[in-house]
Amino acid sequence: MKKAQGSLEYSAMVALALVIILITVFWFGEGVVPKAIKSTEQNQLLAYQDNVETKVQYLKTSEKWDTLKTQIISCSNGQCEFNGETKEIDDSTFTYSDTLENASLNSSS
């Protein structure tokens, strides 16, 4: 009877270990953590889009939009240039070149 009891306890421990491993894989692989990261990224994108739309509306009401919308915004090598000004950006691999009007339309879609 002792061998059977030991074998049963051993099987229960192995089953518990497998359940813990499966829960861990779900938690970090497809579950809560990746969904939270994706949700945070989506919220940041929505905030960025709202910010762009607010700035475009401001430029339209101040009648500066018509002169600025045809200006080229160009980004490469960690810098963006627009309207004669150059600003540093965090992503040195990001490249982009288009009019401000098209850039604002792309951020809204």
Backbone as XML, in Angstrom:
<?xml version="1.0"?>
<chain id="A" units="angstrom">
  <residue number="1" name="MET">
    <atom name="N" x="0.812" y="-1.189" z="0.000"/>
    <atom name="CA" x="0.000" y="0.000" z="0.000"/>
    <atom name="C" x="0.859" y="1.259" z="0.000"/>
  </residue>
  <residue number="2" name="LYS">
    <atom name="N" x="2.038" y="1.209" z="0.619"/>
    <atom name="CA" x="2.919" y="2.370" z="0.686"/>
    <atom name="C" x="3.417" y="2.761" z="-0.708"/>
  </residue>
  <residue number="3" name="LYS">
    <atom name="N" x="3.738" y="1.754" z="-1.536"/>
    <atom name="CA" x="4.210" y="2.059" z="-2.888"/>
    <atom name="C" x="3.113" y="2.747" z="-3.691"/>
  </residue>
  <residue number="4" name="ALA">
    <atom name="N" x="1.905" y="2.284" z="-3.580"/>
    <atom name="CA" x="0.789" y="2.875" z="-4.318"/>
    <atom name="C" x="0.529" y="4.303" z="-3.844"/>
  </residue>
  <residue number="5" name="GLN">
    <atom name="N" x="0.621" y="4.517" z="-2.538"/>
    <atom name="CA" x="0.389" y="5.850" z="-1.994"/>
    <atom name="C" x="1.490" y="6.809" z="-2.455"/>
  </residue>
  <residue number="6" name="GLY">
    <atom name="N" x="2.735" y="6.359" z="-2.431"/>
    <atom name="CA" x="3.861" y="7.186" z="-2.891"/>
    <atom name="C" x="3.736" y="7.506" z="-4.361"/>
  </residue>
  <residue number="7" name="SER">
    <atom name="N" x="3.325" y="6.519" z="-5.151"/>
    <atom name="CA" x="3.144" y="6.720" z="-6.577"/>
    <atom name="C" x="2.022" y="7.720" z="-6.848"/>
  </residue>
  <residue number="8" name="LEU">
    <atom name="N" x="0.954" y="7.638" z="-6.078"/>
    <atom name="CA" x="-0.172" y="8.559" z="-6.231"/>
    <atom name="C" x="0.238" y="9.978" z="-5.853"/>
  </residue>
  <residue number="9" name="GLU">
    <atom name="N" x="0.998" y="10.117" z="-4.761"/>
    <atom name="CA" x="1.468" y="11.441" z="-4.357"/>
    <atom name="C" x="2.416" y="12.017" z="-5.404"/>
  </residue>
  <residue number="10" name="TYR">
    <atom name="N" x="3.293" y="11.180" z="-5.932"/>
    <atom name="CA" x="4.230" y="11.612" z="-6.967"/>
    <atom name="C" x="3.463" y="12.078" z="-8.215"/>
  </residue>
  <residue number="11" name="SER">
    <atom name="N" x="2.459" y="11.324" z="-8.617"/>
    <atom name="CA" x="1.648" y="11.690" z="-9.785"/>
    <atom name="C" x="0.922" y="13.016" z="-9.556"/>
  </residue>
  <residue number="12" name="ALA">
    <atom name="N" x="0.424" y="13.232" z="-8.339"/>
    <atom name="CA" x="-0.275" y="14.478" z="-8.020"/>
    <atom name="C" x="0.697" y="15.656" z="-8.086"/>
  </residue>
  <residue number="13" name="MET">
    <atom name="N" x="1.934" y="15.471" z="-7.608"/>
    <atom name="CA" x="2.924" y="16.552" z="-7.666"/>
    <atom name="C" x="3.303" y="16.879" z="-9.113"/>
  </residue>
  <residue number="14" name="VAL">
    <atom name="N" x="3.463" y="15.859" z="-9.926"/>
    <atom name="CA" x="3.778" y="16.077" z="-11.338"/>
    <atom name="C" x="2.624" y="16.810" z="-12.031"/>
  </residue>
  <residue number="15" name="ALA">
    <atom name="N" x="1.394" y="16.397" z="-11.751"/>
    <atom name="CA" x="0.230" y="17.056" z="-12.345"/>
    <atom name="C" x="0.156" y="18.520" z="-11.907"/>
  </residue>
  <residue number="16" name="LEU">
    <atom name="N" x="0.419" y="18.802" z="-10.632"/>
    <atom name="CA" x="0.403" y="20.169" z="-10.122"/>
    <atom name="C" x="1.489" y="21.012" z="-10.789"/>
  </residue>
  <residue number="17" name="ALA">
    <atom name="N" x="2.671" y="20.418" z="-10.964"/>
    <atom name="CA" x="3.761" y="21.133" z="-11.637"/>
    <atom name="C" x="3.377" y="21.475" z="-13.077"/>
  </residue>
  <residue number="18" name="LEU">
    <atom name="N" x="2.750" y="20.549" z="-13.785"/>
    <atom name="CA" x="2.310" y="20.797" z="-15.163"/>
    <atom name="C" x="1.264" y="21.909" z="-15.219"/>
  </residue>
  <residue number="19" name="VAL">
    <atom name="N" x="0.332" y="21.902" z="-14.282"/>
    <atom name="CA" x="-0.694" y="22.949" z="-14.236"/>
    <atom name="C" x="-0.045" y="24.313" z="-14.000"/>
  </residue>
  <residue number="20" name="ILE">
    <atom name="N" x="0.911" y="24.368" z="-13.079"/>
    <atom name="CA" x="1.609" y="25.631" z="-12.814"/>
    <atom name="C" x="2.364" y="26.109" z="-14.048"/>
  </residue>
  <residue number="21" name="ILE">
    <atom name="N" x="3.019" y="25.193" z="-14.747"/>
    <atom name="CA" x="3.732" y="25.554" z="-15.975"/>
    <atom name="C" x="2.761" y="26.078" z="-17.029"/>
  </residue>
  <residue number="22" name="LEU">
    <atom name="N" x="1.647" y="25.408" z="-17.220"/>
    <atom name="CA" x="0.660" y="25.851" z="-18.204"/>
    <atom name="C" x="0.091" y="27.221" z="-17.857"/>
  </residue>
  <residue number="23" name="ILE">
    <atom name="N" x="-0.188" y="27.460" z="-16.595"/>
    <atom name="CA" x="-0.704" y="28.764" z="-16.169"/>
    <atom name="C" x="0.341" y="29.846" z="-16.423"/>
  </residue>
  <residue number="24" name="THR">
    <atom name="N" x="1.596" y="29.552" z="-16.114"/>
    <atom name="CA" x="2.675" y="30.518" z="-16.343"/>
    <atom name="C" x="2.822" y="30.835" z="-17.822"/>
  </residue>
  <residue number="25" name="VAL">
    <atom name="N" x="2.803" y="29.827" z="-18.667"/>
    <atom name="CA" x="2.910" y="30.041" z="-20.109"/>
    <atom name="C" x="1.744" y="30.889" z="-20.611"/>
  </residue>
  <residue number="26" name="PHE">
    <atom name="N" x="0.542" y="30.591" z="-20.156"/>
    <atom name="CA" x="-0.615" y="31.390" z="-20.561"/>
    <atom name="C" x="-0.468" y="32.821" z="-20.082"/>
  </residue>
  <residue number="27" name="TRP">
    <atom name="N" x="-0.080" y="33.001" z="-18.835"/>
    <atom name="CA" x="0.009" y="34.333" z="-18.234"/>
    <atom name="C" x="0.980" y="35.219" z="-19.003"/>
  </residue>
  <residue number="28" name="PHE">
    <atom name="N" x="2.151" y="34.688" z="-19.334"/>
    <atom name="CA" x="3.164" y="35.493" z="-20.010"/>
    <atom name="C" x="3.107" y="35.388" z="-21.524"/>
  </residue>
  <residue number="29" name="GLY">
    <atom name="N" x="2.578" y="34.313" z="-22.068"/>
    <atom name="CA" x="2.593" y="34.096" z="-23.511"/>
    <atom name="C" x="1.420" y="34.704" z="-24.244"/>
  </residue>
  <residue number="30" name="GLU">
    <atom name="N" x="0.219" y="34.404" z="-23.802"/>
    <atom name="CA" x="-0.964" y="34.856" z="-24.530"/>
    <atom name="C" x="-1.961" y="35.562" z="-23.634"/>
  </residue>
  <residue number="31" name="GLY">
    <atom name="N" x="-1.730" y="35.520" z="-22.373"/>
    <atom name="CA" x="-2.746" y="35.950" z="-21.424"/>
    <atom name="C" x="-2.690" y="37.397" z="-21.020"/>
  </residue>
  <residue number="32" name="VAL">
    <atom name="N" x="-2.680" y="37.614" z="-19.738"/>
    <atom name="CA" x="-2.884" y="38.924" z="-19.150"/>
    <atom name="C" x="-1.778" y="39.917" z="-19.500"/>
  </residue>
  <residue number="33" name="VAL">
    <atom name="N" x="-0.531" y="39.510" z="-19.395"/>
    <atom name="CA" x="0.578" y="40.445" z="-19.597"/>
    <atom name="C" x="0.619" y="40.985" z="-21.029"/>
  </residue>
  <residue number="34" name="PRO">
    <atom name="N" x="0.600" y="40.141" z="-22.075"/>
    <atom name="CA" x="0.613" y="40.696" z="-23.429"/>
    <atom name="C" x="-0.616" y="41.561" z="-23.736"/>
  </residue>
  <residue number="35" name="LYS">
    <atom name="N" x="-1.777" y="41.196" z="-23.207"/>
    <atom name="CA" x="-2.974" y="42.007" z="-23.435"/>
    <atom name="C" x="-2.835" y="43.372" z="-22.772"/>
  </residue>
  <residue number="36" name="ALA">
    <atom name="N" x="-2.229" y="43.413" z="-21.596"/>
    <atom name="CA" x="-2.018" y="44.684" z="-20.904"/>
    <atom name="C" x="-1.039" y="45.558" z="-21.680"/>
  </residue>
  <residue number="37" name="ILE">
    <atom name="N" x="0.015" y="44.946" z="-22.209"/>
    <atom name="CA" x="0.993" y="45.698" z="-23.006"/>
    <atom name="C" x="0.339" y="46.248" z="-24.262"/>
  </residue>
  <residue number="38" name="LYS">
    <atom name="N" x="-0.457" y="45.425" z="-24.951"/>
    <atom name="CA" x="-1.128" y="45.864" z="-26.172"/>
    <atom name="C" x="-2.117" y="46.983" z="-25.860"/>
  </residue>
  <residue number="39" name="SER">
    <atom name="N" x="-2.834" y="46.870" z="-24.759"/>
    <atom name="CA" x="-3.785" y="47.899" z="-24.364"/>
    <atom name="C" x="-3.077" y="49.220" z="-24.096"/>
  </residue>
  <residue number="40" name="THR">
    <atom name="N" x="-1.934" y="49.173" z="-23.435"/>
    <atom name="CA" x="-1.160" y="50.381" z="-23.156"/>
    <atom name="C" x="-0.677" y="51.020" z="-24.452"/>
  </residue>
  <residue number="41" name="GLU">
    <atom name="N" x="-0.192" y="50.207" z="-25.392"/>
    <atom name="CA" x="0.260" y="50.732" z="-26.680"/>
    <atom name="C" x="-0.893" y="51.381" z="-27.448"/>
  </residue>
  <residue number="42" name="GLN">
    <atom name="N" x="-2.070" y="50.761" z="-27.411"/>
    <atom name="CA" x="-3.229" y="51.332" z="-28.097"/>
    <atom name="C" x="-3.643" y="52.655" z="-27.459"/>
  </residue>
  <residue number="43" name="ASN">
    <atom name="N" x="-3.591" y="52.733" z="-26.134"/>
    <atom name="CA" x="-3.932" y="53.984" z="-25.455"/>
    <atom name="C" x="-2.946" y="55.085" z="-25.812"/>
  </residue>
  <residue number="44" name="GLN">
    <atom name="N" x="-1.667" y="54.759" z="-25.913"/>
    <atom name="CA" x="-0.670" y="55.750" z="-26.303"/>
    <atom name="C" x="-0.913" y="56.231" z="-27.732"/>
  </residue>
  <residue number="45" name="LEU">
    <atom name="N" x="-1.272" y="55.326" z="-28.624"/>
    <atom name="CA" x="-1.557" y="55.700" z="-30.005"/>
    <atom name="C" x="-2.784" y="56.597" z="-30.084"/>
  </residue>
  <residue number="46" name="LEU">
    <atom name="N" x="-3.834" y="56.261" z="-29.332"/>
    <atom name="CA" x="-5.030" y="57.098" z="-29.324"/>
    <atom name="C" x="-4.729" y="58.487" z="-28.779"/>
  </residue>
  <residue number="47" name="ALA">
    <atom name="N" x="-3.919" y="58.568" z="-27.745"/>
    <atom name="CA" x="-3.543" y="59.870" z="-27.187"/>
    <atom name="C" x="-2.754" y="60.676" z="-28.218"/>
  </residue>
  <residue number="48" name="TYR">
    <atom name="N" x="-1.860" y="60.012" z="-28.949"/>
    <atom name="CA" x="-1.085" y="60.672" z="-29.994"/>
    <atom name="C" x="-2.003" y="61.192" z="-31.102"/>
  </residue>
  <residue number="49" name="GLN">
    <atom name="N" x="-2.959" y="60.365" z="-31.536"/>
    <atom name="CA" x="-3.879" y="60.786" z="-32.585"/>
    <atom name="C" x="-4.734" y="61.963" z="-32.132"/>
  </residue>
  <residue number="50" name="ASP">
    <atom name="N" x="-5.201" y="61.940" z="-30.886"/>
    <atom name="CA" x="-5.971" y="63.064" z="-30.360"/>
    <atom name="C" x="-5.136" y="64.334" z="-30.339"/>
  </residue>
  <residue number="51" name="ASN">
    <atom name="N" x="-3.870" y="64.200" z="-29.962"/>
    <atom name="CA" x="-2.976" y="65.340" z="-29.912"/>
    <atom name="C" x="-2.774" y="65.936" z="-31.305"/>
  </residue>
  <residue number="52" name="VAL">
    <atom name="N" x="-2.582" y="65.075" z="-32.305"/>
    <atom name="CA" x="-2.409" y="65.542" z="-33.685"/>
    <atom name="C" x="-3.666" y="66.269" z="-34.153"/>
  </residue>
  <residue number="53" name="GLU">
    <atom name="N" x="-4.825" y="65.678" z="-33.910"/>
    <atom name="CA" x="-6.078" y="66.296" z="-34.351"/>
    <atom name="C" x="-6.296" y="67.647" z="-33.666"/>
  </residue>
  <residue number="54" name="THR">
    <atom name="N" x="-5.928" y="67.738" z="-32.387"/>
    <atom name="CA" x="-6.063" y="69.005" z="-31.663"/>
    <atom name="C" x="-5.158" y="70.067" z="-32.263"/>
  </residue>
  <residue number="55" name="LYS">
    <atom name="N" x="-3.931" y="69.699" z="-32.574"/>
    <atom name="CA" x="-2.990" y="70.666" z="-33.158"/>
    <atom name="C" x="-3.437" y="71.100" z="-34.557"/>
  </residue>
  <residue number="56" name="VAL">
    <atom name="N" x="-3.945" y="70.184" z="-35.346"/>
    <atom name="CA" x="-4.438" y="70.537" z="-36.683"/>
    <atom name="C" x="-5.624" y="71.500" z="-36.562"/>
  </residue>
  <residue number="57" name="GLN">
    <atom name="N" x="-6.537" y="71.231" z="-35.651"/>
    <atom name="CA" x="-7.676" y="72.132" z="-35.454"/>
    <atom name="C" x="-7.208" y="73.514" z="-35.019"/>
  </residue>
  <residue number="58" name="TYR">
    <atom name="N" x="-6.205" y="73.556" z="-34.140"/>
    <atom name="CA" x="-5.663" y="74.846" z="-33.710"/>
    <atom name="C" x="-5.085" y="75.603" z="-34.905"/>
  </residue>
  <residue number="59" name="LEU">
    <atom name="N" x="-4.313" y="74.904" z="-35.739"/>
    <atom name="CA" x="-3.711" y="75.553" z="-36.905"/>
    <atom name="C" x="-4.777" y="76.033" z="-37.882"/>
  </residue>
  <residue number="60" name="LYS">
    <atom name="N" x="-5.857" y="75.273" z="-38.025"/>
    <atom name="CA" x="-6.937" y="75.689" z="-38.921"/>
    <atom name="C" x="-7.631" y="76.932" z="-38.397"/>
  </residue>
  <residue number="61" name="THR">
    <atom name="N" x="-7.888" y="76.989" z="-37.094"/>
    <atom name="CA" x="-8.583" y="78.152" z="-36.542"/>
    <atom name="C" x="-7.684" y="79.390" z="-36.515"/>
  </residue>
  <residue number="62" name="SER">
    <atom name="N" x="-6.383" y="79.190" z="-36.415"/>
    <atom name="CA" x="-5.481" y="80.345" z="-36.426"/>
    <atom name="C" x="-5.037" y="80.705" z="-37.847"/>
  </residue>
  <residue number="63" name="GLU">
    <atom name="N" x="-5.619" y="80.046" z="-38.817"/>
    <atom name="CA" x="-5.378" y="80.295" z="-40.251"/>
    <atom name="C" x="-3.930" y="80.062" z="-40.669"/>
  </residue>
  <residue number="64" name="LYS">
    <atom name="N" x="-3.225" y="79.231" z="-39.944"/>
    <atom name="CA" x="-1.853" y="78.870" z="-40.316"/>
    <atom name="C" x="-1.814" y="77.559" z="-41.101"/>
  </residue>
  <residue number="65" name="TRP">
    <atom name="N" x="-2.891" y="76.796" z="-41.048"/>
    <atom name="CA" x="-2.925" y="75.473" z="-41.662"/>
    <atom name="C" x="-2.666" y="75.530" z="-43.161"/>
  </residue>
  <residue number="66" name="ASP">
    <atom name="N" x="-3.280" y="76.468" z="-43.853"/>
    <atom name="CA" x="-3.146" y="76.528" z="-45.312"/>
    <atom name="C" x="-1.702" y="76.719" z="-45.758"/>
  </residue>
  <residue number="67" name="THR">
    <atom name="N" x="-0.911" y="77.468" z="-44.992"/>
    <atom name="CA" x="0.488" y="77.662" z="-45.382"/>
    <atom name="C" x="1.382" y="76.510" z="-44.925"/>
  </residue>
  <residue number="68" name="LEU">
    <atom name="N" x="1.034" y="75.867" z="-43.826"/>
    <atom name="CA" x="1.886" y="74.799" z="-43.292"/>
    <atom name="C" x="1.589" y="73.419" z="-43.864"/>
  </residue>
  <residue number="69" name="LYS">
    <atom name="N" x="0.359" y="73.184" z="-44.325"/>
    <atom name="CA" x="-0.016" y="71.826" z="-44.730"/>
    <atom name="C" x="0.774" y="71.305" z="-45.924"/>
  </residue>
  <residue number="70" name="THR">
    <atom name="N" x="1.329" y="72.185" z="-46.730"/>
    <atom name="CA" x="2.102" y="71.739" z="-47.897"/>
    <atom name="C" x="3.589" y="71.599" z="-47.589"/>
  </residue>
  <residue number="71" name="GLN">
    <atom name="N" x="4.011" y="71.988" z="-46.382"/>
    <atom name="CA" x="5.408" y="71.852" z="-45.984"/>
    <atom name="C" x="5.748" y="70.365" z="-45.827"/>
  </residue>
  <residue number="72" name="ILE">
    <atom name="N" x="6.968" y="70.020" z="-46.135"/>
    <atom name="CA" x="7.432" y="68.634" z="-46.029"/>
    <atom name="C" x="7.963" y="68.381" z="-44.622"/>
  </residue>
  <residue number="73" name="ILE">
    <atom name="N" x="7.521" y="67.276" z="-44.031"/>
    <atom name="CA" x="8.114" y="66.792" z="-42.778"/>
    <atom name="C" x="8.969" y="65.591" z="-43.154"/>
  </residue>
  <residue number="74" name="SER">
    <atom name="N" x="10.224" y="65.648" z="-42.761"/>
    <atom name="CA" x="11.175" y="64.612" z="-43.158"/>
    <atom name="C" x="11.931" y="64.117" z="-41.929"/>
  </residue>
  <residue number="75" name="CYS">
    <atom name="N" x="11.936" y="62.804" z="-41.733"/>
    <atom name="CA" x="12.616" y="62.200" z="-40.584"/>
    <atom name="C" x="13.585" y="61.126" z="-41.059"/>
  </residue>
  <residue number="76" name="SER">
    <atom name="N" x="14.794" y="61.159" z="-40.501"/>
    <atom name="CA" x="15.779" y="60.103" z="-40.739"/>
    <atom name="C" x="16.957" y="60.324" z="-39.800"/>
  </residue>
  <residue number="77" name="ASN">
    <atom name="N" x="17.696" y="59.263" z="-39.531"/>
    <atom name="CA" x="18.903" y="59.317" z="-38.706"/>
    <atom name="C" x="18.692" y="59.991" z="-37.358"/>
  </residue>
  <residue number="78" name="GLY">
    <atom name="N" x="17.541" y="59.754" z="-36.740"/>
    <atom name="CA" x="17.292" y="60.295" z="-35.408"/>
    <atom name="C" x="16.900" y="61.759" z="-35.373"/>
  </residue>
  <residue number="79" name="GLN">
    <atom name="N" x="16.529" y="62.318" z="-36.528"/>
    <atom name="CA" x="16.130" y="63.718" z="-36.595"/>
    <atom name="C" x="14.913" y="63.890" z="-37.486"/>
  </residue>
  <residue number="80" name="CYS">
    <atom name="N" x="14.069" y="64.849" z="-37.127"/>
    <atom name="CA" x="12.954" y="65.244" z="-37.984"/>
    <atom name="C" x="13.107" y="66.719" z="-38.316"/>
  </residue>
  <residue number="81" name="GLU">
    <atom name="N" x="12.879" y="67.043" z="-39.577"/>
    <atom name="CA" x="12.988" y="68.431" z="-40.017"/>
    <atom name="C" x="11.637" y="68.875" z="-40.563"/>
  </residue>
  <residue number="82" name="PHE">
    <atom name="N" x="11.197" y="70.043" z="-40.097"/>
    <atom name="CA" x="9.944" y="70.613" z="-40.560"/>
    <atom name="C" x="10.002" y="72.128" z="-40.423"/>
  </residue>
  <residue number="83" name="ASN">
    <atom name="N" x="9.607" y="72.821" z="-41.472"/>
    <atom name="CA" x="9.491" y="74.271" z="-41.449"/>
    <atom name="C" x="10.794" y="74.938" z="-41.001"/>
  </residue>
  <residue number="84" name="GLY">
    <atom name="N" x="11.916" y="74.387" z="-41.466"/>
    <atom name="CA" x="13.215" y="74.973" z="-41.160"/>
    <atom name="C" x="13.780" y="74.610" z="-39.795"/>
  </residue>
  <residue number="85" name="GLU">
    <atom name="N" x="13.071" y="73.817" z="-39.010"/>
    <atom name="CA" x="13.549" y="73.407" z="-37.688"/>
    <atom name="C" x="13.882" y="71.924" z="-37.685"/>
  </residue>
  <residue number="86" name="THR">
    <atom name="N" x="14.941" y="71.560" z="-36.990"/>
    <atom name="CA" x="15.338" y="70.156" z="-36.842"/>
    <atom name="C" x="15.227" y="69.770" z="-35.380"/>
  </residue>
  <residue number="87" name="LYS">
    <atom name="N" x="14.554" y="68.656" z="-35.128"/>
    <atom name="CA" x="14.382" y="68.141" z="-33.762"/>
    <atom name="C" x="14.917" y="66.714" z="-33.701"/>
  </residue>
  <residue number="88" name="GLU">
    <atom name="N" x="15.505" y="66.385" z="-32.571"/>
    <atom name="CA" x="15.978" y="65.027" z="-32.325"/>
    <atom name="C" x="14.789" y="64.135" z="-31.958"/>
  </residue>
  <residue number="89" name="ILE">
    <atom name="N" x="14.831" y="62.873" z="-32.405"/>
    <atom name="CA" x="13.820" y="61.890" z="-32.016"/>
    <atom name="C" x="14.517" y="60.667" z="-31.433"/>
  </residue>
  <residue number="90" name="ASP">
    <atom name="N" x="13.755" y="59.866" z="-30.692"/>
    <atom name="CA" x="14.330" y="58.707" z="-29.997"/>
    <atom name="C" x="14.721" y="57.572" z="-30.933"/>
  </residue>
  <residue number="91" name="ASP">
    <atom name="N" x="13.971" y="57.385" z="-32.007"/>
    <atom name="CA" x="14.168" y="56.227" z="-32.883"/>
    <atom name="C" x="15.065" y="56.602" z="-34.054"/>
  </residue>
  <residue number="92" name="SER">
    <atom name="N" x="16.310" y="56.152" z="-34.030"/>
    <atom name="CA" x="17.245" y="56.503" z="-35.102"/>
    <atom name="C" x="16.975" y="55.736" z="-36.393"/>
  </residue>
  <residue number="93" name="THR">
    <atom name="N" x="16.137" y="54.693" z="-36.343"/>
    <atom name="CA" x="15.839" y="53.913" z="-37.552"/>
    <atom name="C" x="14.580" y="54.400" z="-38.259"/>
  </residue>
  <residue number="94" name="PHE">
    <atom name="N" x="13.830" y="55.316" z="-37.632"/>
    <atom name="CA" x="12.579" y="55.803" z="-38.209"/>
    <atom name="C" x="12.867" y="56.721" z="-39.384"/>
  </residue>
  <residue number="95" name="THR">
    <atom name="N" x="12.227" y="56.443" z="-40.521"/>
    <atom name="CA" x="12.344" y="57.319" z="-41.689"/>
    <atom name="C" x="10.951" y="57.649" z="-42.194"/>
  </residue>
  <residue number="96" name="TYR">
    <atom name="N" x="10.769" y="58.900" z="-42.593"/>
    <atom name="CA" x="9.466" y="59.350" z="-43.083"/>
    <atom name="C" x="9.668" y="60.634" z="-43.857"/>
  </residue>
  <residue number="97" name="SER">
    <atom name="N" x="8.923" y="60.812" z="-44.921"/>
    <atom name="CA" x="8.954" y="62.060" z="-45.668"/>
    <atom name="C" x="7.619" y="62.230" z="-46.387"/>
  </residue>
  <residue number="98" name="ASP">
    <atom name="N" x="6.902" y="63.286" z="-46.043"/>
    <atom name="CA" x="5.614" y="63.582" z="-46.675"/>
    <atom name="C" x="5.184" y="64.981" z="-46.250"/>
  </residue>
  <residue number="99" name="THR">
    <atom name="N" x="4.094" y="65.451" z="-46.832"/>
    <atom name="CA" x="3.579" y="66.756" z="-46.430"/>
    <atom name="C" x="2.932" y="66.645" z="-45.055"/>
  </residue>
  <residue number="100" name="LEU">
    <atom name="N" x="2.829" y="67.768" z="-44.374"/>
    <atom name="CA" x="2.202" y="67.783" z="-43.058"/>
    <atom name="C" x="0.746" y="67.337" z="-43.152"/>
  </residue>
  <residue number="101" name="GLU">
    <atom name="N" x="0.071" y="67.731" z="-44.225"/>
    <atom name="CA" x="-1.329" y="67.341" z="-44.394"/>
    <atom name="C" x="-1.460" y="65.818" z="-44.479"/>
  </residue>
  <residue number="102" name="ASN">
    <atom name="N" x="-0.627" y="65.176" z="-45.274"/>
    <atom name="CA" x="-0.680" y="63.719" z="-45.394"/>
    <atom name="C" x="-0.256" y="63.038" z="-44.100"/>
  </residue>
  <residue number="103" name="ALA">
    <atom name="N" x="0.717" y="63.594" z="-43.408"/>
    <atom name="CA" x="1.152" y="63.030" z="-42.133"/>
    <atom name="C" x="0.024" y="63.080" z="-41.124"/>
  </residue>
  <residue number="104" name="SER">
    <atom name="N" x="-0.732" y="64.162" z="-41.101"/>
    <atom name="CA" x="-1.835" y="64.263" z="-40.151"/>
    <atom name="C" x="-2.969" y="63.320" z="-40.533"/>
  </residue>
  <residue number="105" name="LEU">
    <atom name="N" x="-3.181" y="63.105" z="-41.818"/>
    <atom name="CA" x="-4.214" y="62.160" z="-42.252"/>
    <atom name="C" x="-3.808" y="60.736" z="-41.906"/>
  </residue>
  <residue number="106" name="ASN">
    <atom name="N" x="-2.525" y="60.396" z="-42.058"/>
    <atom name="CA" x="-2.038" y="59.053" z="-41.740"/>
    <atom name="C" x="-2.140" y="58.760" z="-40.255"/>
  </residue>
  <residue number="107" name="SER">
    <atom name="N" x="-1.972" y="59.749" z="-39.409"/>
    <atom name="CA" x="-2.031" y="59.502" z="-37.967"/>
    <atom name="C" x="-3.461" y="59.279" z="-37.508"/>
  </residue>
  <residue number="108" name="SER">
    <atom name="N" x="-4.439" y="59.728" z="-38.280"/>
    <atom name="CA" x="-5.848" y="59.572" z="-37.902"/>
    <atom name="C" x="-6.427" y="58.254" z="-38.356"/>
  </residue>
  <residue number="109" name="SER">
    <atom name="N" x="-5.757" y="57.568" z="-39.269"/>
    <atom name="CA" x="-6.316" y="56.312" z="-39.786"/>
    <atom name="C" x="-5.825" y="55.124" z="-39.054"/>
  </residue>
</chain>
